[in-house]
Amino acid sequence: MNAWHALTLDEREVYDRRADCYKAAIATFNAQIPLSPSVSGESSSDSEAEPGGVKDRRAIQRWNQYRKDYGRSSSNSAASCAEATFPFLRLPFDIRRAVYVLMVKRLRPVIQMEPDGSAKHQNGPIDLRIALASKQLHAEVMGAFFEENVIEVNILPDSSIGLPVLFNTKAVSAAYWPLANIKRLHLFVEYNQSEHGNFIRAELAKLCGVLERCTLAQLRITAWSSTKWYKKSFDESFDQVLKGLETLRSVQELDLTEDFDAYCAQGLDNRSCHQIGTKEYREHLRSIVTKPKEATTEGGSNNTEATRN
């Protein structure tokens, strides 16, 4: 008020005329967006508007209107159920999916998935409780979960570790885990004895039964033998084991890697690991699994026609 009294009469007249213009704009805006009844001590007009006040007033009223509609999200004041909910499923699917990705995507691979719906990576569990809210949310959330995350699978015969139970289609309902949405899978295989071949073949058969329904963007295989157990004959015998993967198609990238760094985190020394398998068979396997499924079907049809002729 001291600043107001310091003005001359002419300066006050100019300011009053300018304030009248702002008051008209404010009155129009007040009619469009009324103040929330939950806000006390405020009127719907400004008696002392000043340049720039309309912009501030607009921001305040938008916030107050939000408080009116969604009271519990902005304060501890009581609000009805209608005011406290948000119609999330009315959002476009692209926006909903972006929210799901922020919730379930992890930088580290998913290393454990259980039939009860829980999952975790190396740093701890992944919260998937939102998927339990409805069938629609389950389908959308779990679809995003498998499409966006890297699934890590370990087959370690020496430790009697095979595939997670969810890859056993006879034991787990495929409806709960939409495994057909898997896009990236890292497979780690330990092969220290030729006797391991049958165990690994059985596990790969279960895995392929699931992956045949997928369109994989990446399949990474890290197969190794401990240096102290490695024999040259392991290479060819392991090639025979990997033939179980030849049923896969449409794999965009097959990477048979020598990178054992992932095992350093599990207490293994990468210097004690020796990659197994021959280079020739790795190239052969790559040429097979990267073929599109359509080409395979057409090829089968062509072969059938050729047989008939």
C-alpha positions in Angstrom: 0.0 0.0 0.0 2.9 2.4 0.6 3.8 2.0 -3.1 0.2 3.0 -4.0 0.3 6.1 -1.9 3.6 7.1 -3.5 2.0 7.3 -6.9 0.7 10.7 -8.3 -2.9 11.1 -9.2 -2.2 10.8 -12.9 -0.2 7.5 -12.3 -3.1 6.1 -10.3 -5.6 6.9 -13.0 -3.4 5.1 -15.6 -3.1 2.1 -13.3 -6.9 2.0 -12.6 -7.7 2.0 -16.4 -5.3 -0.8 -16.9 -6.7 -2.7 -13.9 -10.2 -2.5 -15.4 -9.0 -4.3 -18.5 -7.6 -7.1 -16.4 -10.7 -7.3 -14.3 -12.8 -7.9 -17.5 -10.5 -10.7 -18.6 -10.5 -12.2 -15.1 -14.3 -12.1 -14.9 -14.5 -14.0 -18.2 -12.1 -16.6 -17.0 -13.9 -17.0 -13.7 -17.1 -17.8 -15.5 -15.3 -20.5 -17.5 -13.4 -22.1 -14.6 -15.0 -21.3 -11.2 -13.0 -21.7 -8.0 -13.2 -24.9 -6.2 -15.7 -24.8 -3.2 -13.0 -26.6 -1.1 -10.9 -23.5 -1.2 -12.0 -21.0 1.4 -11.2 -17.3 1.8 -11.0 -16.6 -1.9 -13.4 -14.8 -4.1 -14.0 -15.2 -7.8 -12.7 -11.8 -8.7 -9.6 -9.7 -8.0 -10.1 -6.2 -6.7 -6.5 -5.3 -7.0 -5.5 -6.9 -10.3 -2.1 -5.9 -11.7 -0.2 -6.5 -15.0 0.6 -10.2 -15.2 -2.1 -11.1 -12.7 -4.3 -12.9 -15.2 -1.6 -15.5 -16.0 -1.1 -16.2 -12.3 -4.8 -16.3 -11.7 -5.3 -18.8 -14.5 -2.7 -21.1 -13.0 -4.2 -20.9 -9.6 -7.7 -21.6 -10.8 -6.6 -24.6 -12.8 -4.9 -26.0 -9.8 -7.9 -25.4 -7.6 -10.1 -27.0 -10.2 -7.8 -30.1 -10.2 -8.1 -30.2 -6.4 -11.9 -30.1 -6.7 -11.9 -33.1 -9.1 -9.1 -35.2 -7.5 -9.1 -34.1 -3.9 -7.2 -37.0 -2.4 -4.3 -36.8 -4.8 -3.3 -33.4 -3.7 -4.3 -33.2 0.0 -5.5 -35.2 2.9 -8.9 -33.6 2.8 -11.9 -35.8 2.5 -13.1 -36.6 -1.0 -15.7 -38.9 -2.5 -14.8 -41.9 -4.5 -15.9 -40.2 -7.6 -13.4 -37.3 -6.9 -10.6 -39.6 -5.8 -10.5 -41.9 -8.9 -9.0 -41.4 -12.3 -10.3 -43.0 -15.5 -7.0 -44.5 -16.5 -8.4 -47.1 -18.9 -10.0 -44.3 -20.9 -6.5 -43.0 -21.9 -5.3 -44.1 -25.3 -3.4 -47.4 -25.3 -0.1 -45.8 -26.3 -0.2 -43.6 -23.2 -1.2 -46.5 -20.9 1.6 -48.6 -22.3 4.1 -45.8 -21.7 3.0 -45.8 -18.1 3.4 -49.6 -17.9 6.9 -49.4 -19.3 8.0 -46.9 -16.7 6.7 -49.3 -14.0 8.0 -52.7 -15.1 11.0 -52.1 -17.4 14.4 -52.9 -15.8 17.9 -52.2 -17.0 19.1 -55.6 -15.6 17.7 -58.9 -16.9 14.8 -60.6 -15.2 16.3 -63.7 -13.6 13.4 -65.3 -11.8 9.7 -65.6 -12.4 7.4 -67.7 -10.3 3.9 -69.2 -10.9 2.4 -66.9 -8.3 3.1 -63.9 -10.5 6.3 -62.6 -8.8 9.4 -61.7 -10.6 12.8 -60.2 -9.7 16.1 -59.1 -11.1 19.6 -59.0 -9.5 18.7 -55.9 -7.4 15.4 -57.2 -6.0 11.7 -57.9 -6.8 9.7 -56.2 -9.5 6.3 -54.8 -8.5 3.7 -56.3 -10.8 0.7 -55.9 -8.5 -1.1 -53.6 -10.9 -1.5 -56.6 -13.2 -3.9 -58.2 -10.7 -6.4 -55.3 -10.9 -8.3 -56.7 -13.9 -8.0 -59.0 -16.9 -7.4 -56.1 -19.2 -4.6 -54.6 -17.0 -3.1 -58.1 -16.7 -2.9 -58.5 -20.5 -1.5 -55.0 -21.1 1.0 -54.9 -18.2 2.4 -58.4 -18.6 2.6 -57.9 -22.4 4.8 -54.8 -21.8 6.8 -56.7 -19.1 7.9 -59.4 -21.5 8.3 -57.1 -24.5 10.5 -54.6 -22.7 12.7 -56.7 -20.4 15.5 -59.1 -21.1 14.7 -62.6 -19.8 17.7 -64.5 -18.4 17.6 -68.3 -18.3 20.3 -70.5 -16.8 20.8 -74.3 -17.5 23.5 -75.5 -15.0 23.6 -79.3 -14.8 26.3 -79.3 -12.2 24.0 -77.4 -9.8 20.9 -79.3 -11.0 19.5 -75.9 -12.2 17.1 -76.1 -15.2 14.5 -73.8 -16.7 12.2 -71.8 -14.4 8.9 -73.6 -13.8 7.0 -71.1 -16.0 8.6 -72.6 -19.1 7.0 -75.9 -18.3 3.7 -75.5 -20.2 2.3 -78.6 -18.4 2.8 -77.1 -15.0 1.9 -73.4 -15.5 -1.0 -71.8 -17.3 0.2 -70.0 -20.4 -2.6 -67.5 -19.9 -1.1 -66.0 -16.7 2.4 -65.5 -18.2 2.0 -64.3 -21.9 5.4 -65.8 -22.8 4.7 -65.3 -26.5 5.5 -61.6 -25.9 9.1 -62.4 -25.0 11.4 -60.3 -27.3 14.9 -60.7 -25.8 16.2 -63.8 -24.1 19.7 -64.6 -22.8 20.5 -68.3 -22.3 23.5 -69.4 -20.2 24.5 -73.1 -20.5 27.1 -74.9 -18.5 28.6 -78.0 -20.2 31.3 -79.8 -18.2 30.6 -83.4 -19.0 29.3 -85.2 -22.0 26.7 -86.7 -19.7 25.1 -83.3 -19.4 23.9 -83.6 -23.0 20.6 -85.4 -22.2 19.7 -83.0 -19.4 20.3 -79.9 -21.6 18.4 -81.4 -24.5 15.4 -81.9 -22.3 15.5 -78.4 -21.0 16.0 -76.9 -24.5 13.0 -78.8 -25.8 10.8 -77.1 -23.1 12.3 -73.8 -23.9 11.8 -74.1 -27.7 8.2 -75.1 -27.0 7.7 -71.6 -25.7 10.1 -69.7 -28.0 8.5 -71.1 -31.1 5.5 -68.9 -30.4 7.7 -65.8 -30.0 9.1 -63.4 -32.5 12.5 -62.8 -30.9 14.4 -59.6 -31.5 17.5 -61.1 -29.8 18.6 -64.6 -28.6 21.9 -64.6 -26.9 23.6 -67.8 -26.0 26.6 -68.1 -23.7 27.8 -71.7 -23.5 30.9 -72.5 -21.6 32.8 -75.3 -19.9 35.1 -75.0 -17.0 38.7 -74.8 -18.2 39.8 -77.7 -15.9 37.1 -79.9 -17.4 37.1 -78.8 -21.0 37.9 -81.3 -23.7 38.1 -80.7 -27.5 35.5 -83.3 -28.0 33.0 -81.1 -26.1 32.7 -78.8 -29.1 31.2 -81.3 -31.5 29.0 -83.0 -28.8 27.6 -79.6 -27.8 26.8 -78.8 -31.4 24.5 -81.9 -31.3 22.9 -80.5 -28.2 22.2 -77.2 -29.8 20.4 -78.8 -32.7 17.3 -78.6 -30.6 17.2 -74.9 -31.3 16.8 -75.5 -35.1 13.1 -75.4 -34.8 13.1 -71.7 -34.0 12.4 -69.1 -36.8 12.2 -65.3 -37.2 15.0 -64.6 -34.7 16.2 -61.2 -35.7 19.6 -61.5 -34.0 21.4 -64.7 -32.8 24.4 -63.9 -30.7 26.6 -66.8 -29.5 28.9 -64.8 -27.2 32.1 -65.3 -25.4 31.2 -62.6 -22.8 31.2 -64.3 -19.4 31.1 -61.0 -17.4 27.6 -61.8 -16.3 28.9 -64.7 -14.3 31.5 -62.6 -12.5 28.6 -61.2 -10.5 27.7 -64.8 -9.5 31.2 -65.5 -8.1 32.6 -67.2 -11.2 36.0 -66.2 -12.7 35.6 -65.6 -16.4 39.2 -66.7 -16.9 38.2 -70.2 -15.9 35.5 -70.4 -18.6 36.0 -71.8 -22.1 33.5 -71.3 -24.8 32.3 -74.5 -26.4 30.8 -75.3 -29.8 32.3 -75.0 -33.3 32.3 -71.8 -35.3 30.9 -73.6 -38.3 27.9 -74.9 -36.5 27.2 -71.5 -34.9 27.0 -69.9 -38.4 24.8 -72.8 -39.6 22.4 -72.3 -36.6 22.3 -68.6 -37.2 21.3 -69.1 -40.9 18.4 -71.4 -39.8 16.8 -69.5 -36.9 16.9 -66.2 -38.6 14.7 -67.4 -41.5 11.2 -66.0 -41.4 8.4 -68.2 -40.4 6.5 -67.4 -43.6 9.5 -68.6 -45.7 9.5 -71.9 -43.8 5.8 -72.4 -44.4 6.1 -71.6 -48.1 9.1 -73.9 -48.3 7.0 -76.7 -46.7 4.3 -76.0 -49.3 6.7 -76.0 -52.1 8.2 -79.3 -50.9 4.7 -80.8 -50.7 4.0 -79.7 -54.3 7.3 -81.1 -55.5 6.5 -84.5 -53.8 3.1 -84.6 -55.5 4.6 -83.9 -58.9 
